[in-house]
Amino acid sequence: MRHRKKLHRAKIKVPGYFGEAKSTAFVVSWLKDINSEIEQGDTVCILSVDGENIAVASPVSGKLQNINRAPGQHVHRNETLGYISYWDYSETLAGS
């Protein structure tokens, strides 16, 4: 069998769990640089939500591909902060 790999991108999103009352959020800092290797669950950035700092974890293992929001920029619930690229390896039948 051959293995075929495909490059994917996963979104790093502002957590959707903070309540309606917590409406003011902004990026405090990024803890990883572009092209950094990241493990699933690593903290990639810190947000401030109504004065409370919240860690944003990586949803997958891969490389930080790009950052959409810089420190100091305001963000909204479920907004995409950046992307992580990762490879998906799937098995294919011989000769396909």
TORKOLSE-724187 format. One record per atom (N, C-alpha, C): atom name; residue number from 1; x, y, z. Coordinates in steps of 0.001 Angstrom, whole numbers, plus 500000, padded with zeros to 6 digits. Each point is the difference from the previous one (the first is absolute). Example, Ala and Ser with C-alpha at 12.3 -4.5 7.8 and 13.67 -1.06 7.14 Angstrom:
REM residues 2
ATOM:at:i:xx:yy:zz
ATOM:N:1:513190:494310:507800
ATOM:CA:1:499110:501190:500000
ATOM:C:1:500900:501200:500000
ATOM:N:2:499650:501050:499280
ATOM:CA:2:500820:501190:500060
ATOM:C:2:499230:501090:500730
//
This chain:
REM residues 96
ATOM:at:i:xx:yy:zz
ATOM:N:1:500836:498803:500000
ATOM:CA:1:499164:501197:500000
ATOM:C:1:500873:501249:500000
ATOM:N:2:499487:500995:499326
ATOM:CA:2:500656:501303:499990
ATOM:C:2:499288:500918:500981
ATOM:N:3:500769:500923:500515
ATOM:CA:3:499409:501022:500851
ATOM:C:3:499954:501300:499212
ATOM:N:4:498860:500633:500018
ATOM:CA:4:499838:501285:499335
ATOM:C:4:499834:501052:501087
ATOM:N:5:500697:501099:499845
ATOM:CA:5:499841:501051:500999
ATOM:C:5:499346:501216:499379
ATOM:N:6:499230:500676:500808
ATOM:CA:6:499272:501175:499540
ATOM:C:6:500149:501093:501051
ATOM:N:7:500326:501198:499551
ATOM:CA:7:500164:501129:500904
ATOM:C:7:498636:500602:500335
ATOM:N:8:499770:500197:501281
ATOM:CA:8:498756:500619:500481
ATOM:C:8:500339:501243:500812
ATOM:N:9:498977:500827:500210
ATOM:CA:9:500136:501165:500880
ATOM:C:9:498902:499939:501048
ATOM:N:10:500400:500171:501247
ATOM:CA:10:499037:500059:501103
ATOM:C:10:499940:501439:500507
ATOM:N:11:498806:500436:500321
ATOM:CA:11:499808:501360:500517
ATOM:C:11:500314:500052:501485
ATOM:N:12:500670:501069:500408
ATOM:CA:12:500140:500341:501417
ATOM:C:12:498921:501039:500237
ATOM:N:13:499044:499675:500862
ATOM:CA:13:498836:500875:500155
ATOM:C:13:499908:500571:501410
ATOM:N:14:499391:501175:500084
ATOM:CA:14:499668:500578:501299
ATOM:C:14:499001:499052:500655
ATOM:N:15:500245:499601:501246
ATOM:CA:15:499059:499086:500663
ATOM:C:15:498584:500572:500017
ATOM:N:16:499037:499145:499786
ATOM:CA:16:498604:500420:499983
ATOM:C:16:499327:499875:501344
ATOM:N:17:500758:499587:501022
ATOM:CA:17:499374:499718:501290
ATOM:C:17:499860:501209:500903
ATOM:N:18:500634:501141:499673
ATOM:CA:18:499785:501130:500902
ATOM:C:18:498635:500602:499737
ATOM:N:19:499331:500433:501079
ATOM:CA:19:498592:500396:499943
ATOM:C:19:499759:501321:499309
ATOM:N:20:498726:500293:499790
ATOM:CA:20:499586:501232:499335
ATOM:C:20:500524:501230:500729
ATOM:N:21:500077:499945:501324
ATOM:CA:21:500450:501156:500779
ATOM:C:21:501461:500317:499706
ATOM:N:22:500760:498988:499588
ATOM:CA:22:501417:500212:499711
ATOM:C:22:500135:500349:498522
ATOM:N:23:499834:501282:499699
ATOM:CA:23:499924:500406:498606
ATOM:C:23:501283:500625:499468
ATOM:N:24:500877:500482:500874
ATOM:CA:24:501222:500655:499559
ATOM:C:24:501161:499027:500097
ATOM:N:25:500532:499611:498848
ATOM:CA:25:501129:499074:499980
ATOM:C:25:501049:500511:499016
ATOM:N:26:501279:499803:500362
ATOM:CA:26:501079:500344:499084
ATOM:C:26:501175:499065:500211
ATOM:N:27:500847:499929:498983
ATOM:CA:27:501190:499152:500057
ATOM:C:27:501037:500702:500866
ATOM:N:28:500500:499283:501018
ATOM:CA:28:501065:500526:500848
ATOM:C:28:501348:499685:499365
ATOM:N:29:500215:498717:499671
ATOM:CA:29:501284:499602:499404
ATOM:C:29:499882:498641:499335
ATOM:N:30:500916:499748:499075
ATOM:CA:30:500168:498693:499384
ATOM:C:30:501213:499361:500652
ATOM:N:31:499875:498754:500414
ATOM:CA:31:501096:499296:500660
ATOM:C:31:500821:499175:499008
ATOM:N:32:499521:499897:498783
ATOM:CA:32:500685:499256:498943
ATOM:C:32:500192:500916:498798
ATOM:N:33:501086:499750:499269
ATOM:CA:33:500286:500761:498782
ATOM:C:33:499513:499218:498782
ATOM:N:34:499835:500702:498899
ATOM:CA:34:499637:499330:498748
ATOM:C:34:501077:498965:499668
ATOM:N:35:499555:498846:499522
ATOM:CA:35:500821:498826:499671
ATOM:C:35:500487:499226:501220
ATOM:N:36:499575:500377:501200
ATOM:CA:36:500346:499233:501197
ATOM:C:36:499247:498683:499997
ATOM:N:37:500684:498935:500431
ATOM:CA:37:499344:498701:500191
ATOM:C:37:499162:500088:501272
ATOM:N:38:498774:499519:499909
ATOM:CA:38:499056:500097:501113
ATOM:C:38:499370:498639:500225
ATOM:N:39:499837:499635:501265
ATOM:CA:39:499302:498770:500362
ATOM:C:39:498550:500341:500335
ATOM:N:40:499111:499067:499743
ATOM:CA:40:498596:500191:500353
ATOM:C:40:499911:500307:501489
ATOM:N:41:499255:501032:500349
ATOM:CA:41:499825:500398:501393
ATOM:C:41:500977:501053:500482
ATOM:N:42:501080:500271:499229
ATOM:CA:42:500936:501067:500377
ATOM:C:42:499270:501339:499992
ATOM:N:43:500340:500868:500939
ATOM:CA:43:499458:501353:499987
ATOM:C:43:500710:500775:498906
ATOM:N:44:499225:500566:499081
ATOM:CA:44:500583:500743:498885
ATOM:C:44:499864:501510:500172
ATOM:N:45:498941:500444:500684
ATOM:CA:45:499864:501430:500252
ATOM:C:45:499181:500239:501263
ATOM:N:46:500084:501233:500461
ATOM:CA:46:499268:500433:501193
ATOM:C:46:499041:501110:499580
ATOM:N:47:498760:499865:500432
ATOM:CA:47:498989:501030:499777
ATOM:C:47:499650:500650:501320
ATOM:N:48:499581:501236:499957
ATOM:CA:48:499434:500667:501159
ATOM:C:48:498516:500181:499726
ATOM:N:49:499178:499444:500875
ATOM:CA:49:498549:500084:499855
ATOM:C:49:499465:500700:501242
ATOM:N:50:499570:501226:499822
ATOM:CA:50:499529:500831:501112
ATOM:C:50:500984:499979:501164
ATOM:N:51:501293:500138:499691
ATOM:CA:51:501038:500084:501018
ATOM:C:51:500531:498670:500494
ATOM:N:52:499425:498899:499568
ATOM:CA:52:500450:498661:500410
ATOM:C:52:500789:499370:498855
ATOM:N:53:501214:499498:500306
ATOM:CA:53:500806:499357:498964
ATOM:C:53:499540:498569:499767
ATOM:N:54:499883:499629:498723
ATOM:CA:54:499561:498665:499594
ATOM:C:54:501031:499432:499033
ATOM:N:55:500451:498774:500266
ATOM:CA:55:500938:499316:499120
ATOM:C:55:499224:499326:498878
ATOM:N:56:500508:500125:498781
ATOM:CA:56:499402:499344:498837
ATOM:C:56:500921:498866:499587
ATOM:N:57:499457:498772:499974
ATOM:CA:57:500795:498807:499700
ATOM:C:57:499899:499623:498525
ATOM:N:58:501045:499336:499525
ATOM:CA:58:500014:499506:498627
ATOM:C:58:499053:498809:499865
ATOM:N:59:499165:499991:498960
ATOM:CA:59:499075:498883:499819
ATOM:C:59:500669:498749:499415
ATOM:N:60:501195:500164:499396
ATOM:CA:60:500709:498887:499361
ATOM:C:60:501505:500195:500163
ATOM:N:61:500768:498956:499697
ATOM:CA:61:501458:500107:499916
ATOM:C:61:500364:500401:498579
ATOM:N:62:500955:500893:499849
ATOM:CA:62:500426:500437:498673
ATOM:C:62:500897:501208:500094
ATOM:N:63:499936:500864:498983
ATOM:CA:63:500784:501237:499952
ATOM:C:63:499064:501193:499957
ATOM:N:64:500344:501032:500763
ATOM:CA:64:499218:501238:499951
ATOM:C:64:500220:500625:498627
ATOM:N:65:498948:500059:499217
ATOM:CA:65:500109:500446:498607
ATOM:C:65:499848:501508:499874
ATOM:N:66:498992:500552:500634
ATOM:CA:66:499838:501450:499967
ATOM:C:66:499212:500484:501200
ATOM:N:67:500130:501300:500245
ATOM:CA:67:499341:500676:501115
ATOM:C:67:499103:501077:499397
ATOM:N:68:498707:499936:500307
ATOM:CA:68:499038:500959:499450
ATOM:C:68:499810:501233:500880
ATOM:N:69:500243:499874:501290
ATOM:CA:69:499780:501111:500929
ATOM:C:69:501255:500235:500834
ATOM:N:70:500493:501224:499945
ATOM:CA:70:501217:500377:500719
ATOM:C:70:499673:500420:501435
ATOM:N:71:501015:500007:500876
ATOM:CA:71:499773:500500:501362
ATOM:C:71:499381:501392:499981
ATOM:N:72:499005:500175:500856
ATOM:CA:72:499289:501269:500097
ATOM:C:72:498734:500063:499166
ATOM:N:73:499845:499089:499031
ATOM:CA:73:498802:500022:499165
ATOM:C:73:498820:499362:500723
ATOM:N:74:498832:500611:499843
ATOM:CA:74:498771:499471:500582
ATOM:C:74:499530:498785:499195
ATOM:N:75:499413:499049:500709
ATOM:CA:75:499501:498779:499372
ATOM:C:75:498608:499685:500546
ATOM:N:76:499300:499143:499274
ATOM:CA:76:498648:499603:500382
ATOM:C:76:499936:498491:500200
ATOM:N:77:499016:499553:500717
ATOM:CA:77:499794:498573:500250
ATOM:C:77:499994:499217:498685
ATOM:N:78:500721:498880:499985
ATOM:CA:78:500120:499088:498859
ATOM:C:78:500731:500577:498783
ATOM:N:79:500589:501181:500127
ATOM:CA:79:500777:500576:498898
ATOM:C:79:501286:499192:499798
ATOM:N:80:500455:499905:498764
ATOM:CA:80:501236:499280:499700
ATOM:C:80:501199:500903:500286
ATOM:N:81:500875:499520:500900
ATOM:CA:81:501196:500747:500386
ATOM:C:81:501181:499692:499088
ATOM:N:82:500038:498783:499476
ATOM:CA:82:501105:499575:499153
ATOM:C:82:499759:498579:499522
ATOM:N:83:501022:499430:499343
ATOM:CA:83:499886:498651:499453
ATOM:C:83:501234:499175:500319
ATOM:N:84:499775:498710:500193
ATOM:CA:84:501079:499031:500176
ATOM:C:84:499914:499021:498844
ATOM:N:85:501126:499780:499324
ATOM:CA:85:500023:499016:498918
ATOM:C:85:500478:498665:500570
ATOM:N:86:499401:498924:499488
ATOM:CA:86:500382:498662:500454
ATOM:C:86:499772:499016:498864
ATOM:N:87:500726:498901:500047
ATOM:CA:87:499902:498956:498977
ATOM:C:87:499083:498897:500468
ATOM:N:88:499157:499538:499095
ATOM:CA:88:499133:498848:500253
ATOM:C:88:500515:498865:499122
ATOM:N:89:500352:498899:500632
ATOM:CA:89:500499:498842:499264
ATOM:C:89:498887:498969:499921
ATOM:N:90:499655:499604:498787
ATOM:CA:90:498967:498983:499831
ATOM:C:90:500546:498885:499145
ATOM:N:91:499552:498800:500271
ATOM:CA:91:500439:498854:499231
ATOM:C:91:499186:499878:498718
ATOM:N:92:500683:499647:498942
ATOM:CA:92:499317:499727:498734
ATOM:C:92:500425:498621:499519
ATOM:N:93:499212:499427:499176
ATOM:CA:93:500345:498696:499456
ATOM:C:93:501176:500106:499038
ATOM:N:94:500790:498950:499908
ATOM:CA:94:501139:499971:499085
ATOM:C:94:499517:500273:498583
ATOM:N:95:500714:500866:499315
ATOM:CA:95:499673:500315:498616
ATOM:C:95:498954:501068:499831
ATOM:N:96:499460:500531:501083
ATOM:CA:96:498984:501041:499820
ATOM:C:96:500585:501372:500193
//
